[in-house]
Amino acid sequence: MKKFCLIPVLTGLLAVAQPALADAAPNGKQLVMDNCTRCHDDKMYTRQSRRVTTLEGLNKQVTRCEQALGLKWFDDEIGAVASYLNKNYYHFE
């Protein structure tokens, strides 16, 4: 019985699939427009008294909103929304 290693095969499949996965990455802006603006507008992110003060806090807040709306997003979608909001409004490092 011949044995062969699956690692090169799996590595090759991942290399081919990687560009497709990158193209399928969620669009944070579109998710915000489709879901977050139901409750509030851009002023929520720029107000002086905002509760979110860290990137970790932003991720937690996006998760809370996602759960409150019953959206059932994947972690990458939550990350995309938090990344979009951070890039455009919060500017946390």
C-alpha positions in Angstrom: 0.0 0.0 0.0 1.5 3.3 -1.0 1.3 6.2 1.4 1.3 9.8 0.4 1.4 13.0 2.4 -1.8 15.1 2.3 0.1 18.3 3.4 1.3 19.3 -0.1 -2.2 18.6 -1.6 -3.9 20.7 1.1 -1.3 23.4 0.8 -1.9 23.6 -2.9 -5.7 23.7 -2.4 -5.4 26.5 0.1 -3.1 28.5 -2.3 -5.7 28.2 -5.0 -8.6 29.1 -2.7 -6.9 32.0 -1.0 -7.7 34.6 -3.7 -11.3 33.5 -3.8 -11.5 33.8 0.0 -10.1 37.3 -0.2 -12.7 38.3 -2.8 -15.4 36.9 -0.6 -14.4 39.0 2.4 -17.3 41.0 3.7 -17.6 44.6 2.9 -17.8 46.5 6.2 -19.3 49.6 4.7 -22.1 47.7 3.0 -22.9 45.8 6.2 -23.1 49.2 8.1 -25.3 50.7 5.4 -27.6 47.7 5.3 -27.9 47.2 9.1 -26.5 49.8 11.4 -28.2 52.8 9.9 -31.5 51.3 10.9 -30.9 52.6 14.4 -28.6 55.6 14.0 -26.6 57.8 11.6 -23.0 58.8 11.4 -23.4 61.2 14.3 -23.4 58.2 16.6 -19.7 57.6 15.8 -18.5 61.2 16.0 -20.3 62.5 19.1 -18.3 63.8 22.0 -19.9 61.5 24.6 -19.4 58.2 22.8 -19.0 55.1 25.0 -16.6 53.3 22.7 -13.0 54.4 23.5 -10.9 51.5 22.4 -10.6 49.1 19.4 -11.5 46.2 21.7 -14.6 48.2 22.9 -15.5 48.9 19.3 -15.5 45.2 18.5 -17.6 44.4 21.6 -20.1 47.1 20.7 -20.4 45.8 17.1 -21.0 42.3 18.5 -23.7 43.7 20.9 -25.5 45.5 18.1 -25.2 42.4 15.8 -26.8 40.3 18.5 -29.5 42.8 19.4 -30.6 42.9 15.7 -30.4 39.1 15.5 -28.1 39.3 12.4 -26.0 36.1 13.1 -22.9 37.5 11.5 -19.7 35.5 11.3 -16.6 36.8 13.1 -15.2 38.1 9.9 -18.3 40.2 9.2 -18.1 41.7 12.7 -14.4 42.4 12.1 -15.2 44.0 8.8 -17.7 46.4 10.4 -15.4 47.2 13.3 -12.6 47.8 10.8 -14.7 50.1 8.6 -15.9 52.1 11.6 -12.5 52.4 13.0 -10.9 53.5 9.7 -13.6 56.1 9.0 -14.6 57.4 12.4 -12.7 56.1 15.5 -9.1 55.9 14.4 -7.9 53.6 17.2 -4.5 52.1 16.9 
